[in-house]
Amino acid sequence: MRGLAEDRAQTMAPATVNNHLAHLSTLFTWVAAHAFGETLPQGDPTKGVDLLPLPAPW
């Protein structure tokens, strides 16, 4: 079954990307705090990723 993304490129608003990044950062922080052993040997992959600039409000 083909998905919509296979048929055409999709873009997300900068605020959506920033929101996804924030959720991923929270997930990786939780994993690092609760996982046994070295689950993330390189650390949180979201650290050092800058948020996208948002357009000025109207």
WOMO-V966259 format. One line per field, one symbol per residue. ss: DSSP state (A for helix, B for strand, O for the rest). A space follows every 10 residues. Layout:
BEGIN
ss=???
END
This chain:
BEGIN
ss=OOOAAAAOOO OOOAAAAAAA AAAAAAAAAA AAAAOOOOOO OOOOOOOOOO OOOOOOOO
END
